[in-house]
Amino acid sequence: PPRSTLFPYTTLFRSITVAARPRVTLHQDANLMTFPYQFTDTSLETILANFMDPAIPGGDFQAYRWDPVQQGYVITNSIERGRGMWVIYENTAKTAEIANLAGSPTLTGSLLGGSELIQNRSGFNMIGNPYNYAVPVNQIVGVSAANPQFSRSFRELVDLGFVQSFLTYWDPVSKDYKFVDSESGLLEPNRGYWLRVLTTDDLTISYPPVYAEWTPEQQRRAQKQSEWVQNDKQWRLKLTARTNEGIDSENYVGQAANADQARRMRIFEPPMAPGQVLSLSVEDSLNGAPTRMAQSLRDNSGRHEWKVVVEAKEAGDVTITWPNLATLPKNVRLRLEDKAANIT
């Protein structure tokens, strides 16, 4: 309505958190997902019935879960609340499709009740938000089998070296991994994540009650945002690998302000997604054992060297770029050497 001198008003701008509906988007090829609902039938053939193509007998999707014992993918046809899974979707249009979940999805319990306990093994594990609201990563609580009488906040789990500080999710649009900082990041509804356990002992986690703004359970506490700032004491060089069929863009080498920050900023390279054709990683070591990293930072100034490895599952050229080179300090010089082609 037009502004009136008799009835003045003020416009307020606020962010309102809205619950996710029981519907999902399946993109062509790989989708790293989770389902925060209770169903009358937990089989994916029932839950994803609205995505089924009658012209394709047996459906047009395949699902996989990660087996941390076998360290590989296994086929699955059922869901587990609080766990992530891969859904590989094929449709004739080769585009994303949105549909309601079948199987009578309902929410389980109160948002204030927390979640079931989720056991994770050493190495990578696939987890997922058990709610239809986003929850802060730093509110997850965990218990290590090595010290089961104490429950720890996620920040404490990171400080004690039980888990890495970053979680990883799959972007089905760019077909590339992205990372979430546990200090300020959120676990989004319907999205699966990789969690890396750094110890040999099992780690059991519990998701927090939901205190999001505009939910029936009051307000969530404000999130403190932490952003990386390039300067003389801390800097990161972004490395991107690209082919005609794939991309791996979120990889970094650089220097941290101190040893604690270098440890907290480690990001392990997750297993390749089903159908993923390209991966770039940085070779590093953890407790003397070689491992692949997506981010590897040093904690002291001076000369540094990293060994970068590219794995391509299809023949053809791979282009390596460093798109944020201009943001590095002026006193930093970098050189990229291709050992195989003898190119510098």
Secondary structure, DSSP 8 states (H G I E B T S, - for coil): ----SSS--------------SEEEE-SEEEEE---SB-S--BHHHHTGGG--TTSTT-SEEEEEEETTTTEEEE--B--TTB-EEEEE--TT-S-EEEE--S--B--S-GGG----EEE-SEEEEEE-SSSS-EEGGG-EEEETTSTT--EEHHHHHHTTSB-SEEEEEETTTTEEEEEETTT-EE-TTBEEEEEE-SSS-EEEE------TTBTTB-------------SS-EEEEEEEE-SS-EEEEEEEEE-SSHHHHHHT-EE-----TT--EEEEEEEEETTEEEEEEEEEESSSS----EEEEEESSSS--EEE-TTGGGS-TT------BTTTTB-
